[in-house]
Each structure stands twice: as C-alpha cells, then as structure tokens.
Amino acid sequence: MRKGVFIFWSIFIAGAITRVLFSLYQDAPDIGNCLKQTVNGTGIVAAEPERKESGQVFVILVNNLSIASTSKLSDQKSCAKDILIRVKTKLYPRFVYDDNISFTGKISKPFNFSNAGGRSFDYKGYLAKDEVFYEIKSAVVEKLENTDNRSVALVGVMDSFDLSEAKRRRNSSRQESVASPFARFGEIIGSITGKISSILFSIKRHFVANLEQTLGEPHSALAAGLVVGEKSTLGKDLLNDFRIVGLIHIVVLSGFNITIVGDAMRRTLSFLPRVWGIGIGGIGIALFGVMVGGGATVVRSCFMAGIALSADLIRRDYNVTRALIFAGLIMLIQNPLILLHDPSFQLSFLATLGLILLASPIEKKLTLIPEKFGIRGIVASTIATQIFVSPFILYAMGQISIIGMVANILVLPLIPATMLFVFLTGSIGFISHPFSQLFGWISHLLLTYELKMVEWFAQIPFASANLPAFSGWWAIGFYGVIMGVLIIKNFQQKIKEKQ
C-alpha cells in the first residue's frame, strides 16, 4: 500500500474510532425542574412526522420549555431551549415539517424495553443517536402562525445528518457574545437547506396524496413505501406480513430501491454530455435522499452512488468495497452513535457487505438456475444478504423468514417495473388526475400481485422462525468464521494466480 493511501485511510479510521469512543460519554441536556412535570412549550417540527394508526409522532426543536401553571406565560420560568423532544399526539390536525407549534404534556426520559422473546431494545440509545433525550407520550399540540424559522432549522436533510441544528444552536448560544461571520454563514446555509427540505417534503406529500387518490388502500401505501419510503401508512399488520415473508426491505427504501432509482436516473440522463449527466445525476440522488427522509440506509446508498459518480467523473476505477468502508467511516465521524444504536445502519452495512463478498461467487455456483429475468442474480443476492444479516436479525429480533427466498424470487423481478409505473402515476397526478389513472391501472395490477404474494406466504404455517434470546458472542463468532473463510479463499486464489 502506498504511503499516501495508508495515511488517508489511517486518518479516517482514527477519526471514526475517536468519535465513537467520545460518544460513549454523551450526557442528556439538563431541563431542571421540568423533568417528569407537565410542561408548556413552543418549537418547530424538526422532521417529517411519522403517521401511525394510533396517532402521529415527530420531533420538536424547542424554542422555550417551562412548567405548566395557571400564571401568565411571561411569568413562567424557562427550563430549557434548543433541545429536541420526541412527541406523540393524535392523528389530527396533521402537522408537517417546519410547522411552528405550541405543545403541552408530561415530559420524561425514554426507557428501554423488552419484547416477548426476552430481547431488550436500547430505545434510549436509539433516540440519543439523533440527540433526542426526552419525550412526551401524549401531547396536546397546536399550530401557531409560522415565522421565519427556517434560518435556524437545518434539519431533515438526512436522518444520520439531521436534527443536528439543535446541537449547533446549543453550542452557539454558549458563545453569543462572540460575533462571527461563520455563524452568519451557517444561518444562511441553514435557511437555504431548510427551504429546500420544505419544498421536497411538500412534493412528497402531494405525490403520496396523488397515489392515495388514484390507487386506494392498501395499494397506495405499498406504492408510497416502494418509491418514497413512506412505510407509516402500511399499518402494523401489513408491515408484520412483509417481515414474515422476508420482503420488508422493499418498503423501507433499502439499497435495492436506491439502486433502481440511481440506474433510472443514469439511463434518463444518458443523452446529456458526460459531465452534465454526472453532475445532474449526483444532485438528483442527493435531493431524492433529502425528500425520502434520509435514513441510514439511504445515506449510505446515496453516498456510495456519489462516490461512483465521482470516480466516473475523474475516470478512475470504482471499488465498491472501499466505497462502502469510506461511506461507513464518514457516517461514523458525523454521527458515531449509529454504530451501536441504529439497526438500519447495521443491517444496511451487513447486507451490502454480503452482496459485495458473496453474491458473485454464489452466482457462479448456481448454474442450474436460469439467468432469464435475472432469477439467478436474485437468488445469489438473496442468499448472500441472508448469510450476512440473519445472525444479526436473530440476535436483535429473534425472527427470521423461512420462505423469504421463494418470496423474493417471485416478487423482486417486478419491483423495477412497479416503481416506474408508480412514479408515473404519482407524477402525472400533479398535471392530470384522469390521465394518471392510465398508469394507475398498471400500477394497481402489479401492486395487487405483490400484496397477494405477501398475504399468501404470510399465512403459510412456519413461514418464519423465532429463536429465544442468545448471547451476542454467537453472532460475532459466526461473522468471525465467515470472514476467516473468505480471507483464506482469497489467499488461496492469489496463490493460484501467481502459479
């Protein structure tokens, strides 16, 4: 390895390790006497609300927080500001990103909980990765007249990168006496980013509304999950069916969906000059990542796509393994808590690593499976990802799909076509609802097939298996064995090539 390359990787690895180690000592901001009390507050909806059957959940960037009392608001003593609070409230009225709101409810710290199988979920860590340390489980929320709050709301860009504005505001509030041009520059960037986020979220909401009007439920819910990752409308029972049959990855906007979107952009822009096509494609992928809320899986996929485009721009070879590692290091440096507390980051990284290391060797062995319609590739990819994600899923959740292989073979070949016609249905709905129904019929047919497959497979006895809780060392040992075998195989291959 060249000296420059060694130094480059050493810097990023050291940076990621340092950030992870220091993140272990992160403390919750103090809210004084407000803790476990009924509070009043005002703030901004800091990310797109998640709507469920039982209500809507969102994060508030607090402007002011005080203990509720009968005295005048001006007389109430503020407990905190510039903190993030997770709030659950009734389904209506509906709120959107950047709404200026007031809220009332009992504030508390989140606590971890266990499932029926005895596995504990680190809920506190899961929220802490986004710097959320407090929640109100049943809040009364009212919308206030909006002010110019986008200049202080740089949120919603990417889940791994969002909700960071509160931290910036907390840090800057400690240095209010020191005027800096950089602070003003940050506010300008925050204002621009906030406006872009608001526009993109608005487009997504109208896109989903077009699908609901044309396709109806539950088809529109699946369609929205496929294209823009809007899984909250699917409902608890249907989401559970997707987990049972091993197809949950298609409705949570996994790397598979992002790859389809990226490939579609590449084909669409192929008529443009090379530099323009790469530049517009990169911007398009970034904007798409913002619009869909940017979970860790989306961030990782978009980052790797950006690296691939950059390599193409400067005419360098694209090494997908290095791109994955580099994307992971950058994400850890930005938000080190995702390493231990973000299942989507963990699963996305493992699944992608499985595809990189095992998909091609497995596909070469599956000579009896036909290549037509990409069936051999789907089978190989499914086996590769299952080998890498199953130990973690079993350790963390205790449930694994038995018939996932068959379900993926029967459904995945139709997903690109489904996403295309769903996109056309929702997009043309902005122009003409009657005309969008032409594509809606095809979308409805494809979605009906996929929903029927999920419904049918989910009803099969023993479609999934549940295991009791076990030590994480078993999972670590499994990955150690897999990596050991791969290293030995690679070493033997190099010896054969030299001979």
Wavefront OBJ file of the C-alpha trace (Angstrom):
o trace
v 0.000 0.000 0.000
v 1.346 3.408 -0.950
v 2.274 5.804 1.843
v -0.300 8.410 0.808
v -3.110 5.850 0.677
v -2.078 4.470 4.072
v -2.128 7.947 5.636
v -5.514 8.713 4.043
v -7.197 5.621 5.470
v -5.424 5.963 8.808
v -6.812 9.475 9.286
v -10.398 8.449 8.626
v -10.206 5.253 10.678
v -8.621 7.099 13.597
v -11.238 9.831 13.303
v -14.093 7.323 13.368
v -12.661 5.411 16.334
v -12.079 8.625 18.275
v -15.600 9.848 17.613
v -17.116 6.523 18.685
v -15.106 6.441 21.912
v -16.014 10.013 22.861
v -19.700 9.435 22.023
v -19.923 6.856 24.821
v -19.878 9.670 27.380
v -22.631 11.849 25.905
v -24.985 13.270 28.539
v -28.570 14.461 28.183
v -29.076 18.239 28.391
v -30.402 19.376 31.771
v -34.038 20.514 31.870
v -34.107 21.196 35.600
v -37.456 21.016 37.366
v -39.336 20.315 34.141
v -38.454 16.617 34.236
v -41.499 14.411 34.936
v -43.721 17.510 35.034
v -46.481 18.753 32.766
v -44.860 21.388 30.595
v -45.786 24.052 28.112
v -43.561 24.843 25.190
v -43.157 26.221 21.722
v -40.973 24.997 18.907
v -40.597 23.820 15.344
v -41.415 20.439 13.818
v -37.860 19.324 13.078
v -38.517 16.415 10.696
v -41.373 14.948 8.703
v -43.932 13.436 11.127
v -44.414 9.685 11.129
v -48.115 8.872 10.945
v -49.407 5.692 12.505
v -52.820 4.219 13.162
v -52.687 5.433 16.761
v -51.511 8.974 16.005
v -48.555 10.924 14.690
v -45.022 11.075 16.048
v -42.463 13.773 15.395
v -39.501 15.599 16.891
v -39.747 19.180 18.107
v -36.842 21.612 18.140
v -37.797 23.530 21.287
v -37.680 27.313 21.436
v -38.967 27.517 25.006
v -39.932 24.971 27.674
v -41.489 25.704 31.068
v -43.571 24.009 33.764
v -47.274 24.367 33.046
v -49.097 26.627 35.505
v -52.030 28.961 35.699
v -49.799 32.023 35.768
v -49.155 34.165 32.750
v -46.810 32.766 30.166
v -44.494 35.737 30.642
v -44.107 34.846 34.333
v -43.203 31.202 33.741
v -39.533 30.326 34.174
v -37.925 28.607 31.202
v -36.405 25.180 31.877
v -34.638 24.714 28.569
v -34.394 25.720 24.941
v -32.711 24.441 21.809
v -33.308 20.790 22.735
v -35.087 18.034 20.833
v -38.186 16.303 22.200
v -39.967 13.334 20.665
v -43.709 13.884 20.813
v -46.704 11.677 20.132
v -50.084 13.278 19.576
v -53.429 12.494 17.992
v -53.670 11.942 14.253
v -55.492 15.210 13.535
v -54.805 18.013 12.922
v -51.844 16.919 10.849
v -48.528 18.682 11.149
v -45.688 18.970 8.658
v -42.000 19.759 8.707
v -41.161 23.325 9.828
v -44.573 23.998 11.390
v -44.389 26.469 14.256
v -46.262 24.864 17.169
v -47.114 25.025 20.861
v -47.408 21.881 22.962
v -48.428 20.662 26.401
v -47.749 17.319 28.077
v -45.778 15.405 30.671
v -42.111 15.199 29.754
v -39.935 12.242 30.717
v -36.788 10.406 29.733
v -37.265 7.405 27.427
v -36.628 3.931 28.806
v -35.536 0.648 27.275
v -37.997 -2.203 26.862
v -38.028 -5.916 26.088
v -40.052 -7.911 23.562
v -41.884 -11.175 24.115
v -38.727 -13.164 23.354
v -36.798 -11.532 26.165
v -34.661 -9.321 23.918
v -34.003 -5.819 25.177
v -34.163 -2.875 22.792
v -31.937 0.087 23.643
v -34.613 2.682 22.984
v -32.691 5.395 24.838
v -29.660 4.869 22.628
v -31.829 4.735 19.511
v -33.207 8.211 20.261
v -29.882 9.527 21.577
v -28.244 8.938 18.179
v -30.408 11.846 16.950
v -29.758 13.849 20.135
v -33.269 13.195 21.419
v -33.166 12.615 25.193
v -36.740 13.434 26.223
v -40.241 12.561 25.063
v -43.882 13.397 25.622
v -46.038 10.338 25.025
v -49.406 12.085 24.930
v -49.126 15.725 23.937
v -51.662 18.364 23.050
v -50.210 20.202 20.070
v -51.470 23.320 18.310
v -50.162 25.001 15.216
v -49.026 28.604 15.527
v -48.653 31.182 12.824
v -45.351 30.479 11.090
v -42.451 32.864 11.426
v -39.173 32.891 9.579
v -37.788 29.878 11.377
v -36.028 28.137 8.550
v -32.823 30.043 9.217
v -32.485 28.063 12.433
v -33.816 24.732 11.275
v -31.156 22.861 9.369
v -32.872 19.540 9.793
v -34.409 16.795 7.724
v -31.511 16.666 5.271
v -30.552 13.100 6.159
v -31.544 11.017 9.120
v -27.933 10.408 10.034
v -27.213 14.072 9.421
v -30.475 15.658 10.526
v -31.545 17.021 13.903
v -28.040 18.458 14.282
v -29.211 22.056 14.271
v -30.154 21.853 17.946
v -26.565 20.969 18.789
v -25.266 23.838 16.696
v -27.678 26.227 18.372
v -26.695 24.985 21.838
v -23.030 25.461 21.071
v -23.576 28.878 19.542
v -25.709 30.012 22.484
v -22.672 29.495 24.723
v -20.750 31.898 22.531
v -23.413 34.529 21.888
v -21.054 37.303 22.937
v -18.595 36.384 20.197
v -19.867 37.586 16.863
v -18.520 35.517 13.995
v -19.085 35.709 10.244
v -19.081 31.919 10.215
v -22.215 31.870 12.388
v -23.992 34.107 9.898
v -22.820 31.901 7.038
v -24.189 28.864 8.887
v -27.569 30.562 9.278
v -27.673 31.356 5.564
v -26.863 27.755 4.655
v -29.433 26.571 7.195
v -32.063 28.843 5.668
v -31.397 27.604 2.140
v -31.311 23.948 3.198
v -34.466 24.340 5.266
v -36.345 25.847 2.343
v -35.171 23.093 0.007
v -36.231 20.466 2.559
v -39.659 22.094 2.939
v -40.188 22.119 -0.813
v -39.103 18.496 -1.222
v -41.236 17.297 1.701
v -44.202 19.155 0.226
v -43.640 17.453 -3.130
v -43.505 14.081 -1.402
v -46.751 14.725 0.492
v -48.577 15.700 -2.695
v -47.058 12.739 -4.533
v -48.368 10.364 -1.848
v -51.761 12.106 -1.952
v -51.901 11.534 -5.721
v -51.219 7.839 -5.177
v -53.915 7.608 -2.492
v -56.438 9.256 -4.780
v -55.625 7.029 -7.760
v -54.756 3.659 -6.223
v -56.609 3.497 -2.914
v -55.542 1.492 0.121
v -53.544 -0.653 0.702
v -52.066 -0.330 -2.782
v -51.147 3.325 -2.337
v -49.436 2.516 0.961
v -47.210 -0.104 -0.685
v -46.601 2.221 -3.653
v -45.515 5.056 -1.365
v -43.237 2.689 0.545
v -41.601 1.460 -2.662
v -40.860 4.857 -4.177
v -40.521 7.354 -1.304
v -40.150 5.097 1.740
v -43.456 6.186 3.318
v -43.983 2.990 5.301
v -46.046 4.517 8.147
v -49.262 4.235 6.129
v -48.902 0.471 5.616
v -50.262 -0.402 9.022
v -48.828 -2.652 11.697
v -50.341 -5.926 10.435
v -49.240 -5.495 6.826
v -45.727 -4.476 7.858
v -45.520 -7.593 10.001
v -46.561 -9.724 6.996
v -43.729 -8.203 4.955
v -41.297 -9.097 7.749
v -42.585 -12.676 7.918
v -42.069 -13.267 4.194
v -38.672 -11.503 4.100
v -39.763 -8.609 1.869
v -39.654 -5.748 4.357
v -36.607 -4.336 2.565
v -38.671 -3.244 -0.441
v -40.944 -0.947 1.583
v -38.354 0.749 3.791
v -36.370 2.137 0.842
v -33.367 -0.145 1.073
v -30.265 -0.069 -1.068
v -32.153 -2.190 -3.612
v -34.676 0.604 -4.198
v -31.974 3.288 -4.295
v -30.040 1.273 -6.872
v -33.131 1.175 -9.081
v -33.604 4.943 -8.707
v -29.938 5.619 -9.458
v -29.973 3.368 -12.525
v -33.152 5.056 -13.770
v -31.506 8.479 -13.405
v -28.425 7.282 -15.274
v -30.495 5.966 -18.167
v -32.682 9.078 -18.286
v -29.686 11.443 -18.412
v -27.660 9.353 -20.873
v -28.409 11.802 -23.719
v -26.602 14.647 -21.919
v -22.872 15.366 -22.184
v -20.925 13.185 -19.772
v -20.028 15.863 -17.201
v -23.546 17.329 -17.199
v -25.122 13.909 -16.848
v -22.900 13.003 -13.895
v -23.421 16.367 -12.197
v -27.201 16.414 -12.563
v -27.386 12.746 -11.566
v -25.441 13.445 -8.375
v -27.675 16.385 -7.480
v -30.767 14.317 -8.253
v -29.669 11.474 -5.975
v -28.880 13.928 -3.168
v -32.275 15.640 -3.485
v -34.023 12.276 -3.566
v -32.216 11.316 -0.363
v -33.451 14.516 1.293
v -37.023 14.033 0.091
v -37.378 10.491 1.401
v -36.146 11.453 4.857
v -32.677 10.020 4.513
v -32.430 7.065 6.886
v -29.024 5.483 7.387
v -29.661 3.059 4.517
v -30.488 5.921 2.153
v -27.483 7.957 3.286
v -25.148 5.014 2.764
v -26.603 4.225 -0.673
v -26.569 7.846 -1.828
v -23.031 8.322 -0.548
v -21.792 5.257 -2.408
v -23.620 6.416 -5.540
v -21.896 9.777 -5.185
v -18.504 8.068 -4.931
v -19.283 6.031 -8.060
v -20.247 9.190 -9.949
v -17.098 10.966 -8.761
v -14.966 8.043 -9.921
v -16.686 8.168 -13.303
v -16.145 11.929 -13.483
v -12.385 11.689 -12.971
v -12.192 8.415 -14.935
v -10.984 6.249 -12.064
v -11.936 2.671 -11.227
v -14.750 2.325 -8.723
v -14.007 -0.103 -5.903
v -17.306 -0.881 -4.211
v -15.679 -2.352 -1.082
v -13.618 0.767 -0.476
v -16.670 2.921 -1.194
v -18.685 1.046 1.429
v -15.944 1.360 4.051
v -15.395 5.044 3.258
v -19.128 5.768 3.447
v -19.315 3.957 6.778
v -16.351 5.901 8.193
v -17.769 9.253 7.115
v -21.144 8.410 8.666
v -19.475 7.350 11.924
v -17.393 10.518 12.073
v -20.536 12.599 11.588
v -22.701 10.561 13.979
v -20.787 7.858 15.893
v -23.842 6.697 17.831
v -25.275 4.934 14.772
v -22.630 2.198 15.162
v -24.335 0.765 18.250
v -27.806 2.288 18.191
v -29.066 2.368 14.588
v -30.299 -1.032 13.305
v -30.858 0.348 9.808
v -27.183 1.339 9.545
v -26.042 -2.017 10.898
v -28.296 -4.068 8.609
v -27.580 -1.927 5.560
v -23.827 -2.243 6.045
v -24.011 -6.010 6.586
v -26.343 -6.595 3.633
v -24.152 -4.559 1.290
v -21.021 -6.307 2.527
v -22.698 -9.651 1.895
v -23.560 -8.630 -1.666
v -20.007 -7.467 -2.328
v -18.255 -10.510 -0.910
v -20.612 -13.401 -1.642
v -23.100 -12.586 -4.416
v -20.740 -13.135 -7.336
v -19.131 -16.386 -6.040
v -22.559 -17.810 -5.178
v -23.969 -16.871 -8.585
v -21.153 -18.790 -10.301
v -22.165 -21.918 -8.387
v -25.875 -21.671 -9.290
v -25.516 -22.989 -12.824
v -28.770 -24.971 -12.588
v -30.820 -21.793 -12.049
v -31.716 -19.923 -15.274
v -30.398 -16.407 -15.867
v -33.643 -15.320 -17.553
v -35.347 -12.319 -15.858
v -32.327 -12.077 -13.572
v -33.517 -15.006 -11.446
v -30.024 -16.373 -10.852
v -28.794 -12.963 -9.717
v -31.772 -12.512 -7.400
v -31.228 -15.918 -5.816
v -27.499 -15.265 -5.373
v -28.111 -11.802 -3.921
v -30.775 -13.096 -1.552
v -28.535 -15.915 -0.293
v -25.583 -13.538 0.124
v -27.537 -10.931 2.080
v -29.277 -13.544 4.217
v -25.953 -15.100 5.212
v -24.721 -11.735 6.459
v -27.872 -10.265 8.023
v -29.512 -13.374 9.516
v -27.200 -13.713 12.552
v -27.744 -10.065 13.468
v -31.502 -10.248 12.908
v -31.765 -13.397 15.006
v -29.715 -11.823 17.784
v -31.533 -8.474 17.771
v -35.076 -9.530 16.866
v -35.273 -13.308 17.131
v -37.310 -13.761 13.938
v -36.138 -14.991 10.547
v -38.138 -15.703 7.397
v -38.085 -19.327 6.208
v -39.802 -18.751 2.877
v -38.043 -15.453 2.137
v -36.044 -16.956 -0.714
v -39.126 -18.031 -2.671
v -40.959 -14.776 -1.949
v -38.023 -12.696 -3.172
v -37.711 -14.729 -6.385
v -41.405 -14.252 -7.177
v -41.614 -10.547 -6.283
v -38.283 -8.786 -6.869
v -38.213 -9.101 -10.698
v -41.372 -6.966 -10.846
v -40.211 -4.233 -8.448
v -38.380 -2.049 -11.034
v -41.456 -2.015 -13.309
v -43.712 -1.357 -10.323
v -41.585 1.582 -9.183
v -41.612 3.021 -12.709
v -45.390 2.924 -13.109
v -45.964 4.129 -9.544
v -43.641 7.059 -10.230
v -45.526 7.878 -13.436
v -48.870 7.568 -11.643
v -47.912 9.937 -8.841
v -46.022 12.394 -11.056
v -48.679 12.728 -13.756
v -51.194 13.249 -10.962
v -49.689 16.718 -10.500
v -50.873 17.546 -14.023
v -53.986 15.473 -14.645
v -55.647 13.003 -12.329
v -57.686 11.267 -15.113
v -54.558 10.799 -17.230
v -52.618 9.384 -14.249
v -55.241 6.639 -13.959
v -53.958 5.114 -17.198
v -50.683 4.286 -15.472
v -52.556 3.711 -12.213
v -54.286 0.647 -13.676
v -50.930 -0.978 -14.463
v -49.555 0.048 -11.065
v -52.635 -1.375 -9.353
v -52.245 -4.694 -11.168
v -48.571 -5.042 -10.207
v -49.190 -3.966 -6.617
v -52.102 -6.386 -6.302
v -49.854 -9.268 -7.328
v -47.198 -8.266 -4.795
v -49.713 -7.803 -1.978
v -51.316 -11.167 -2.744
v -47.917 -12.859 -2.667
v -47.181 -11.325 0.725
v -50.631 -12.218 2.072
v -50.452 -15.789 0.802
v -46.911 -16.513 2.008
v -47.551 -14.904 5.405
v -50.385 -17.390 6.021
v -48.204 -20.425 5.416
v -47.500 -22.297 8.666
v -43.900 -21.960 9.810
v -43.292 -19.131 7.312
v -40.914 -17.639 9.854
v -38.942 -18.972 12.798
v -38.469 -17.453 16.237
v -35.495 -18.197 18.461
v -35.047 -17.425 22.163
v -32.557 -14.761 23.176
v -28.878 -15.743 22.996
v -25.516 -14.105 23.610
v -24.210 -11.675 21.024
v -20.893 -13.527 21.084
v -22.506 -16.271 18.983
v -23.265 -13.731 16.246
v -19.779 -12.238 16.498
v -18.274 -15.726 16.293
v -20.336 -16.503 13.176
v -19.107 -13.354 11.422
v -15.562 -14.198 12.505
v -15.832 -17.632 10.881
v -17.308 -16.197 7.673
v -14.605 -13.558 7.365
v -11.931 -16.143 8.162
v -13.161 -18.436 5.386
v -13.292 -15.537 2.911
v -9.755 -14.439 3.797
v -8.420 -17.999 3.351
v -10.242 -18.351 -0.002
v -8.847 -15.035 -1.199
v -5.341 -16.036 -0.113
v -5.605 -19.368 -1.946
v -6.879 -17.586 -5.069
v -3.879 -15.255 -5.091
v -1.500 -18.223 -4.767
v -3.172 -19.917 -7.762
v -2.875 -16.723 -9.828
v 0.848 -16.455 -9.065
v 1.380 -20.087 -10.117
l 1 2 3 4 5 6 7 8 9 10 11 12 13 14 15 16 17 18 19 20 21 22 23 24 25 26 27 28 29 30 31 32 33 34 35 36 37 38 39 40 41 42 43 44 45 46 47 48 49 50 51 52 53 54 55 56 57 58 59 60 61 62 63 64 65 66 67 68 69 70 71 72 73 74 75 76 77 78 79 80 81 82 83 84 85 86 87 88 89 90 91 92 93 94 95 96 97 98 99 100 101 102 103 104 105 106 107 108 109 110 111 112 113 114 115 116 117 118 119 120 121 122 123 124 125 126 127 128 129 130 131 132 133 134 135 136 137 138 139 140 141 142 143 144 145 146 147 148 149 150 151 152 153 154 155 156 157 158 159 160 161 162 163 164 165 166 167 168 169 170 171 172 173 174 175 176 177 178 179 180 181 182 183 184 185 186 187 188 189 190 191 192 193 194 195 196 197 198 199 200 201 202 203 204 205 206 207 208 209 210 211 212 213 214 215 216 217 218 219 220 221 222 223 224 225 226 227 228 229 230 231 232 233 234 235 236 237 238 239 240 241 242 243 244 245 246 247 248 249 250 251 252 253 254 255 256 257 258 259 260 261 262 263 264 265 266 267 268 269 270 271 272 273 274 275 276 277 278 279 280 281 282 283 284 285 286 287 288 289 290 291 292 293 294 295 296 297 298 299 300 301 302 303 304 305 306 307 308 309 310 311 312 313 314 315 316 317 318 319 320 321 322 323 324 325 326 327 328 329 330 331 332 333 334 335 336 337 338 339 340 341 342 343 344 345 346 347 348 349 350 351 352 353 354 355 356 357 358 359 360 361 362 363 364 365 366 367 368 369 370 371 372 373 374 375 376 377 378 379 380 381 382 383 384 385 386 387 388 389 390 391 392 393 394 395 396 397 398 399 400 401 402 403 404 405 406 407 408 409 410 411 412 413 414 415 416 417 418 419 420 421 422 423 424 425 426 427 428 429 430 431 432 433 434 435 436 437 438 439 440 441 442 443 444 445 446 447 448 449 450 451 452 453 454 455 456 457 458 459 460 461 462 463 464 465 466 467 468 469 470 471 472 473 474 475 476 477 478 479 480 481 482 483 484 485 486 487 488 489 490 491 492 493 494 495 496 497 498 499
